[in-house]
Amino acid sequence: MMKDMDTYFERLYDQNQPQYAMPRERNQACWENWRESWQKALKSDLASFPAQYGELNARTISEVKRKEFRQQLVVFDGEEGMQIPAYLLIPNDLVKPAPAIIAVAGHGAGMTEIAGLTPQHEVRDLGEGYQKDFAAVLCMKGFVVLVPEMLGFGMRRFEEDKQKSASQSSCFRMSMNLLMMGKTMAGVRVRDVMRSIDYLQSLPMVKGDQIGAMGISGGGTTLMYTAALDERLKATVISGAACTYRDSILKIFHCSDNFVPQVYGHGEMCDVLGLCLPRPLFLEAGRDDDIFPLCGVKSCYEALHKAYQIWDAEDRVELDVFEGGHQIHGGRSYEFLQKWLKK
Ligand SMILES: [Zn+2]
């Protein structure tokens, strides 16, 4: 008796036939049609995109010279009434325009947690926690790195959550509020990352056509959608997030910020990520990640690899499965960004 409901939902998953499944053959016209209609549907699923933005109105709030790099706290305008704070990390030896990375944190204390800072914005030793300060590490590898604060984390939380603890997100109430208004948290974060690309492209120190991105967990999910929709991202690393909806989001408890009405009926994660093709895409996954199971990661990657192969771009898609759980691995993924953005 108790298994009836499991059976019912399994049947729903089985019956799901994504409307925008990736084409399986090499046909330019078919592929372009697919991309155009799927991007349009995905943007509509994510909702939340304002008709137009005003000026960036970017300003620098503070600057700190650290041993490893220069760090600026900046802020620029998103949609009306929304300001996006971010850390800009600048290599010490920067003399000419450099490639840039947008680094997006997963759940935790927000942007400080990947930039080698305490939640109180004080400098600390690098490498702590599951996110291993990958933004700081990428800067030390010569990239200009922008770390935007995502809605619901760190500085961009409701006051009631700020008073609880540094890692208490505002995800639940914000996501539910947005859903009630026909918007989604994923969509708001995606358009804030798009706005972050606008900001990077406005900086003389950045090579505007060599911008990539790296994110983990919730940050990886945000980048999955952004890379699918914004071709200005020339190479993307998604750590601990790419899987199948069926094996992760639908089967295991996940934060409310993951839920996008309609999207499952439109495409699986491989179909979302297929929109990146032929741009370079790197996935990393811990063998023991218990919220993005390896079986789903592998099935997602296999579908992507097949598609890249069809288009003679198989050197542009990689998967790194490492020993460990839900965390940044680095190494190969850092090299991948260097290879594709520093040509
Ligand atoms: Zn969340």
Boltz pocket constraint, residues with backbone or C-beta under 6 A from the ligand:
constraints:
  - pocket:
      binder: B
      contacts: [[A, 107], [A, 152], [A, 169], [A, 171], [A, 172], [A, 218], [A, 255], [A, 256], [A, 257]]
      max_distance: 6.0
